[in-house]
């Protein structure tokens, strides 16, 4: 695959829709960037759907502790999920889901068509920044 940005709606083959790529390599653990160029999270997991022909298609980007925790090994993964459940209002919170239709492009980051305020985990990001990170020495001058 070339180093040029990928448009997820650019068909690789006529009539197939979408582009063939190594989703784990091109998406997992990449930064999410909102429509205004601001960082708004990371791709922690992917939601896949199997087509009738057996092809797997990415249907959503999953982000936040509900997606990351199960990927982490042992105690760290269980602790991440436990803290997420404790901080979240739902009894069984899952991963935060961004429909793949909201992906504008893929290059060194995954660029979204939405603002970071619309990203499901941004409330947690903002809370962590305001209540944890801002309390760290030297963090008060860090750009948003």
C-alpha positions as semicolon CSV with decimal commas, in nm:
position;residue;x (nm);y (nm);z (nm)
1;X;0,000;0,000;0,000
2;X;0,130;0,344;-0,088
3;X;0,197;0,618;0,165
4;X;-0,087;0,834;0,032
5;X;-0,398;0,897;0,245
6;X;-0,677;0,645;0,207
7;X;-1,032;0,755;0,135
8;X;-1,244;0,475;0,286
9;X;-1,511;0,532;0,022
10;X;-1,268;0,505;-0,273
11;X;-1,355;0,171;-0,434
12;X;-1,062;-0,058;-0,495
13;X;-1,269;-0,267;-0,734
14;X;-1,572;-0,162;-0,938
15;X;-1,900;-0,245;-0,770
16;X;-1,749;-0,360;-0,440
17;X;-1,756;-0,031;-0,248
18;X;-1,487;0,040;0,005
19;X;-1,113;-0,012;-0,017
20;X;-0,908;-0,321;0,059
21;X;-0,656;-0,265;0,336
22;X;-0,497;-0,432;0,636
23;X;-0,736;-0,284;0,892
24;X;-0,526;-0,384;1,193
25;X;-0,217;-0,215;1,050
26;X;-0,390;0,094;0,909
27;X;-0,642;0,160;1,189
28;X;-0,569;-0,001;1,528
29;X;-0,396;0,223;1,782
30;X;-0,400;0,523;1,545
31;X;-0,505;0,868;1,665
32;X;-0,857;0,988;1,595
33;X;-0,865;1,345;1,463
34;X;-1,190;1,541;1,445
35;X;-1,308;1,753;1,152
36;X;-1,129;2,056;1,301
37;X;-0,793;1,877;1,324
38;X;-0,809;1,822;1,702
39;X;-0,706;1,495;1,866
40;X;-1,007;1,315;2,009
41;X;-0,898;0,962;2,104
42;X;-0,748;0,645;1,961
43;X;-0,877;0,351;1,763
44;X;-0,888;0,078;2,029
45;X;-1,074;-0,190;1,835
46;X;-1,284;-0,245;1,524
47;X;-1,632;-0,376;1,459
48;X;-1,634;-0,613;1,162
49;X;-1,913;-0,765;0,959
50;X;-1,878;-1,068;0,734
51;X;-2,034;-1,030;0,388
52;X;-2,201;-1,318;0,207
53;X;-1,882;-1,372;0,004
54;X;-1,678;-1,410;0,326
55;X;-1,512;-1,069;0,305
56;X;-1,478;-0,884;0,636
57;X;-1,585;-0,519;0,630
58;X;-1,513;-0,258;0,898
59;X;-1,848;-0,120;1,012
60;X;-1,733;0,087;1,311
61;X;-1,432;0,220;1,498
62;X;-1,443;0,131;1,867
63;X;-1,275;0,361;2,114
64;X;-1,236;0,416;2,486
65;X;-1,180;0,192;2,787
66;X;-1,470;-0,036;2,694
67;X;-1,286;-0,127;2,373
68;X;-0,927;-0,112;2,500
69;X;-0,970;-0,303;2,828
70;X;-1,058;-0,640;2,675
71;X;-0,750;-0,613;2,447
72;X;-0,513;-0,564;2,740
73;X;-0,368;-0,869;2,915
74;X;-0,444;-0,988;3,267
75;X;-0,495;-0,755;3,560
76;X;-0,440;-0,440;3,355
77;X;-0,723;-0,529;3,117
78;X;-0,960;-0,630;3,396
79;X;-0,879;-0,313;3,592
80;X;-0,940;-0,092;3,286
81;X;-1,281;-0,251;3,230
82;X;-1,366;-0,229;3,603
83;X;-1,281;0,143;3,622
84;X;-1,480;0,207;3,301
85;X;-1,783;0,032;3,450
86;X;-1,748;0,231;3,772
87;X;-1,725;0,568;3,594
88;X;-1,992;0,495;3,334
89;X;-2,362;0,539;3,406
90;X;-2,479;0,218;3,235
91;X;-2,475;-0,113;3,420
92;X;-2,292;-0,289;3,133
93;X;-2,117;-0,021;2,927
94;X;-1,962;-0,141;2,607
95;X;-1,714;0,015;2,374
96;X;-1,787;0,358;2,232
97;X;-1,882;0,315;1,868
98;X;-1,813;0,549;1,576
99;X;-1,983;0,431;1,255
100;X;-1,727;0,385;0,977
101;X;-1,933;0,623;0,761
102;X;-1,801;0,898;0,991
103;X;-1,441;0,828;0,881
104;X;-1,333;1,093;0,629
105;X;-0,985;0,959;0,558
106;X;-0,699;0,748;0,682
107;X;-0,334;0,852;0,679
108;X;-0,107;0,868;0,984
109;X;-0,433;0,925;1,176
110;X;-0,798;0,835;1,132
111;X;-0,977;1,153;1,033
112;X;-1,343;1,193;1,127
113;X;-1,628;1,396;0,984
114;X;-1,747;1,481;1,337
115;X;-1,632;1,722;1,607
116;X;-1,461;1,579;1,913
117;X;-1,760;1,680;2,125
118;X;-1,961;1,423;1,923
119;X;-1,710;1,141;1,988
120;X;-1,872;0,912;2,248
121;X;-1,568;0,901;2,479
122;X;-1,486;1,271;2,468
123;X;-1,670;1,331;2,798
124;X;-1,433;1,087;2,969
125;X;-1,132;1,247;2,797
126;X;-1,244;1,591;2,917
127;X;-1,309;1,464;3,271
128;X;-0,964;1,299;3,284
129;X;-0,799;1,618;3,158
130;X;-0,982;1,842;3,405
131;X;-0,962;1,616;3,711
132;X;-0,640;1,420;3,667
133;X;-0,401;1,564;3,409
134;X;-0,450;1,930;3,507
135;X;-0,351;1,841;3,864
136;X;-0,008;1,715;3,751
137;X;0,282;1,957;3,793
138;X;0,358;2,135;3,465
139;X;0,039;2,025;3,292
140;X;-0,136;2,362;3,316
141;X;0,041;2,501;3,008
142;X;-0,015;2,200;2,783
143;X;-0,214;2,273;2,465
144;X;-0,559;2,116;2,434
